[in-house]
């Protein structure tokens, strides 16, 4: 029990230190200086590009005030239902919770029959039961968003051709919904359905933007909003946006290729201890049986998992680049 109390005391001290650091950190001085310089530039500059940039920032801030961030006024169950819908599968909340219960029960039962303590069985069962479905949903959402991002420039170019042929924006959106397969066609079809029941095009697009949460679709919505406020050739603006999105995608692929070696090293380093543990346990279970029964070994294992998690998190941040 002395070791357990020491571990709890150390964790408490670490939490208090982190709270003190966050409390006295304060705002970023560099960010505040940049914000003040931007205000001065937008107020006194006579450049046309600066005026357009100021108008764009004003439109973005207005949209943020009118359209609140995703999930701000929603319950946890509504947010979870939207996440399941974003996977593109016909999954219900009941299916999700049934999966959690089955995985948790099977994991806890397997550990209990192996002779593990009851508290460890319950904790591990809940961790596995809640973790695997969560990561699966996140993986499916990421894959669907990646497909959407890859096909979205083609949809914008189809919009450009429709606008240049004389069709209105709403009609060209309907054409995209029919001609483009996959997530892009599905999302544009939902936009068309919302417009048919009386929603404005901006509200329909913003609802899809909240659900998708992709920078590319936000660029598209902001471009339409700015064009409505400032005027201009919408077809040419969208053509430039499609070119920017293609270059952005190419840059992402280039960065992914350059960081692939580091990611592979992180995967190997992170998974090697678990692979070795499984191999040794399969050959000689008694050698590692103490990790499931003795308190000192359980604490040592948990501390090791925490430090490994910190290392994996740092490596993931080092190879993750925002464009």
Secondary structure, DSSP 8 states (H G I E B T S, - for coil): -HHHHHHHHHHHHHHHHHHHHHHHH---HHHHHHHHHHHHHHHH---HHHHHHHHHHHHHHHHHHHS--TTTT--HHHHHHHHHHHTTS---HHHHHHHHHHHHHHHHHHHHHTT--HHHHHHHHHHHHHHHHHHHHHHHHHHHHHHHHHHHHHHHHHHHHHHHTT--HHHHHHHHHHH--SHHHHHHHHHHHHHHTT--HHHHHHHHHHHH--HHHHHHHHHHHHHHHH---HHHHHHHHHHHHHHHHHHHHHHHHHTHHHHHHHHHHHHHHHHHHHHHHHH-GGGSGGGGT-HHHHHHHHHHHHHHHHHHHHHHHHT----
